[in-house]
Amino acid sequence: MRKYYFELAVLTVIASVVGLVVGVLDTIFGRILLFISDFRVQHVNSLIPFLALAGLAITFAYQKIGKESVRGMGLVFAVGHNEASVIPKRLIPLVVGATWLTHLFGGSAGREGVAVQIGATFANFLGNVLKIKENRHIMIMIGMSAGFAGLFQTPLAASLFAVEALTAGKLYTRALLPSLAAAYTASTTSHLLGLEKFSTKLAQIPELSFENVWKIIIIAIIFGLTGYLFSSLLAYAKAKLTHIFPNPYLKIAIGSVILSILLIILWQGRYSGLGTNLIAASFENGTIFPVDFAFKLILTIITLAIGFQGGEVTPLFAIGATLGIVLASIFGLPLAFVAALGYAAVFASATNTLLAPMFIGVEVFGFNTLPFMLIAVAIAYTFNFDSSIYGAQKKL
């Protein structure tokens, strides 16, 4: 018992160090990414036509020097499951540089995957330095928590994401305290260094009445099926395109030409990048088209399936929020309220996680949304058919 608490205390101190360093790294990555995104918006028609060249450069880098780094999140999960022990340090500059290029030239992708890989890589490196072997999986969770929290500044959600994402339906409770320490340190660090956080308070929250609960249940089922559609189509597209184009250069070259044409035709880059433009429009009375969620879903899948880098979570937020606007109009509920539920619930379904999406919902939209987030996320999670964007996630 004494040994247990001593190790837990040591891991918590180490986690604070991880949080500090990863918070700095997340800030550098995140602030440059936001600058790149703004630059792309101003020069969208000049940059998107060169998406194929960016794709070839990314593929060349991974083929020539990437080695194990090409596995990305799969490698992080493998080390977290004690199925591997090494995450090359080169993974950080590779995934960061590739993601910057993806966004600069208009690919539709996220950023959380990069942050989680940054955190896990540094935590694993520090574990090697300190000769931590028995608790290596906890070090990975510490790094995942720090990476997620440093980028999104949602430490509660980040901590829970780290301890539940590796194995669906299982919580690594021993890692929770160190993960919290890492998350709060990383979140505070990135905040103090000026990395912006998205949060908004909802002006209208309906009563928790019988009628409204049934509406939310039906809406949440749709959110769950949407998350399932995203994760299953992404896995299918990756496998199918690799089978059709075993040469990665050919796959990304041909795919990029098609993708760049679609991105320009569809409102000149409206669906490029993170999707924060769609999220902002959802909560600031902007223009949302009924097809926004579908186009963002399809173009994100294409971007990631042909070999570009980034992540899925921020596009999932955008998909959920824009779909929420459509469903709110149909069911007669406040627009921003249902958009907020979609923001969290589609994330839950696609990642096959339960607690982290509930808490990201309340950390972003306020703790007064908790009863609604619980219902929507639980239902969406139930209707994802145990599918996940994380192919290496284990199932109980």
N, C-alpha and C positions, 0 to 999 in steps of 0.2 A: 504493500500500500504506500509506504513512504517513497519507494522508488518511483512508483507511478506519478505521484504528485511532484516529485523533483523533476522528472523528465518533462511533465506538463509545464512546469514553470520555466524550464530551460527553453522549451519549444516556443513558449509565448514570448520570451525575450527575443529569441531569434526571429520570430515572426514580425516583431516591431521593426527590426533592422531590415527585413525583407520589404515590409510596407514602405519604409522610408525611401529605399533605393528604387523600388518599382514605381512609387508615386512620382518620383522625378522622371523616370524613363517614360511613364505613361503621359506625363505632361509634355515632354518633348515630342513624342509621337503624336499626341492628340492636337497640340496647338499647330504643328506643321500641317497635319491633315486638314484642319479647319481652314488654314491659309490656302492650301492647295484647292480645297473645295470651292472657296470663294473665287479663286483665280479661274477655275474651270468654268464657273457660272458666267463669268465676264467674257470668256473666250471660247464658249462651248463649240461653236461651228468650226473653229480653227484647230481644236484639239481632238475631238472625237474621231475624225478621219484617220488619225494616227494610232488608234487603239491597237491595231494589229501589230504595229512595230513595237509598242510597249509590251504586248503579249509575248512576242518572240524574245525580247530582252529578258523578261521574267523567266521564261522557259529555259533559255540558255544559262542563266545564273543558277537555277535549281539543278539543271542537268550536269553542269560542270563542277560546281562547288557545294551543291546542296547536300548530297549523300542522304543520310537519314533525315535531314531537315525537311525533305519533301513530304514526309508523313504528317507534319504539322500537328494538329490537335490529336490525331491518332497516336502519335508518339508520346504526347503528354499523357494521354489516357493509359498507354501501355506502361509507362513508368509508374503512374499512379496505381496500376494494378500489379505492380512488381513483376511485370513480364519483360521489362527492359530496365536499364539502369542509366543510360547515357542520353542526354539531350545536348547535341552540339551547340556550343556558344554561338556559332555562326548563324544559328536559326534566327536570332534576334535581328541582326542587320538585314538578313535575307527577307524575312516576312515583313519587316517594316518598310524596306525599300520597295518591295513588290506591291505592297498595299498602297503606298504613295503613288506609284505609277498607275495602278489600277484606277484610282480615284482621279488622278490628274487627267487621264485620257477618257474618262466617262464611264468606266465600268460600274455596274450596279452591285455594290457589296457593302459589307459592314466593317466593323473595327474591333468588336469585342474579342474575336478569335485571336487577333494580334496581341491584344493586351493580356489575355490569359496565357498565351505562349511566352510572352515576355516575362510574366511573373513566374511561370513554372520553370522556365529555363534558368532564371537567376536563382530561384530557390533551390533547384537541383544542383547548380554550381556551388552554392554556399553549403549545401549538404555534403558535397564532395570535399570541400575545404575543411569542414568540421568533422569529417569522417562519420557522418550519420548514415547508418545502413538500415537498422531495424525500423526506423520511423521515416523511411524515404517517402512512403506514400503520403504521410502527413505533411512533409515538406512540399510535395507537389500541390496538395490542397491549400496550403498556406500561400504558395505562389499564385495559384488560380484566384484565390480570394483577393489578394493584393492587386493583381492585374485588373480584375473586373471592377473593384471598388475605386481604384485610382482613375479609371476612365469615366465611369458613370457616377461616381460619388454617391453610391447607394450601398453603404457598408453592410447593412443587415441582409439585403438580398445577396450581396456578393459572398458573404460568409456561408449562407445557406446553399447557394449555388455550388460552392466548392465542396461541401460535404455531402451533397446529394446527386451531383451530376455524374460521377464515375460509375455508379451502379444504381439503376432505376429502382426506386422503392426501398432503398437502404440509406440510412443516415450514418456517416462516420462521426459519431458524437464526440469521440476523443479529440478530433481535430477542430471542434467547434470553437473552443476558447482561443487557441492560437490563430485560427482563421479570423475571428473577430478582431484580435489585436492587429493582424496584418491589414485587414480591411479598413479599420478606422485610421490607422497610421497612413496608409496609402491615400485614402480619401481626403484626409486633412492636408496632407502634403500637396496633392495636386490642386486642391482648392486654394491653398495659400500661394501657390505658384501661378495662379490665374487661369487654370483650366476651367472653362465654363461648364455648368451643370444644367441639364434641362429639368425643370419642375414647374408645375402650374397648379393652382387651386381651382377646383371646379365651382362655377357659380351656381349650378343647379344640381342637386342630388335628390332623386325622388324618394318617396316614402318606401319603407320595406314592407309593402303590402302584399297580399296574396296574389293579386293581379300582376303587380310588377315583378314579383319573384318568378312567376311562370313565364313572363316575357323574357326575363334574364336567362332562365334555363334554356329556352329555345335558342336565343341568341348565342349563348355559350356553346351549345352543341354545334352551331355553324362555325364558331371560332375554332372549336376542336377539330372539326373536319378540315378546316382551312390549314391549320398547322400540320395535320396529318398529310394533306395533299402536298404541302411544301416539302416536308422531309422525305416522303416517299418518292416524289418526282425528282428531287435532287439526287437521291441515291440511284434511281433508275437512269437519269440523264448522264451521271458520271460514268456508270458502268457501260451504258450503251454507246456513248461517244468514244470511250476508250477502246471499245471493241471495233467500232467502225473506223476510227483513226488511231491505230496503235502508235503511230509516230506523233509525239506530243507537239512537235513544231507545226505539223500539218493541222492537227486538231485546233490549236489556238489561232492559227492564221486564218483558216476558213471560218471558224466560229466568230472571230473578231470582226471580219468583214460584214458578216450577216448582222452581228450585234450592233455594230456602229451605224449601219443603215437604219435599223429599227429605232435606235436611240435618237437619231436625228429626225426621222419621220414623225415619231410620237412626241410632238410638242417640244422639239429641239432640246433634248436632254432633261426633260422633266423627271425621268426615271433613272438618271445617272446618279452615282454617288450613294450616300448613306440613306437617303430618303427623309432627311430632316426637313426638307422643304414641304413634304407631304404631311409630316407630323405637325409642323408649325401651322399649316393651313387647317388641319383638323381641329386645332384648339384655339385658333385666332380668327375664326369665321372667314377663312380663306376659301378659295374655290376648290372643291373636291368633285372630281368626275366619278360616276358610278363604276367606271372601269379601272380606276387608279389602282386598287388593290390587286386586280388580276394582272395588269401589266407589270407592276412592281414585282410580283411573285415570279412571273415567267422570266423577266429579264435578269433578275437576281440568280435564278437557277441556271440560266444560260451562262452568265458571267462566271460563276463558280465552277460549273461543270466543264467548261473548256480549259480551265487552268489558271484563272486569275485568283488573286489573293485578297483577303479581307476577313470577312466574317458574315454571319447571317442575322445576328440578333437585331441590329438597328433596322435593317430592312423588314424584319418581322414586326418590329414596333410600328413601322410605317404601314405595313399591310394590315395589321390589326386595327390601327386607328382609322384608316380610310374605309375599311370594311365596316367599322363601327358607325361611321357617319351614315353610310347607306342603310344599315339595319335600324338605326335610330329613327330615321325618317319613316321606315315601314311600320315600326312598332309603336311609334308615338312617344318616345322617350327623349330626354335631353341629348342633343347631339354630342357634346363634349363628354358627357357622362358615359355613353356607350362606346365612344372612341377610346376612353381611358380603360374600360373593361377589355376592349379588343387589344389594346397595347400590351396588356399583361397576359391575357388568355391565349392569344396565338403564340406568344413566346413560350408559354407553359406547354402547349400541345406539341410544338415543333421540337423543343429540347427535351421533352419527357421529364420535366421537373415540376414539382408541385409548390414547395414552400417559397423558393426564391422568386417566382413570378408574383405570388401574393404580396410579398414585401416590396418588390420593386414598384408594384402598383401603389402601395400606400406611401412609400418614400418619395415617389414622384408626384402623386396627386393628393396626398393628405391621408392621415390615419382615419378620418371619418368615412373613408371609402372601404374600410376593411371588411365589413359584412358582405358587401357586394362583390369585392374582389375574391373573397373566400368562395362564394357560390360560383361565380363565373369561372375562376381558375380551376376549381375542383371538377366542374362539369367538363370543361374543355380538356383537361388532363385525362379524364375518363374516356373521352371519345377520340383519342389519338391512336388507339389500337397498338399501344406500346412501341410506337415508331419514334425515331429521333434523328435529328441532323447529325448527331455524333455516332458515327458508325461503330466506334470502339466502346461505346457505352454498354456495360453489362446489364443483364436483366436477372432479377431474382427468379 
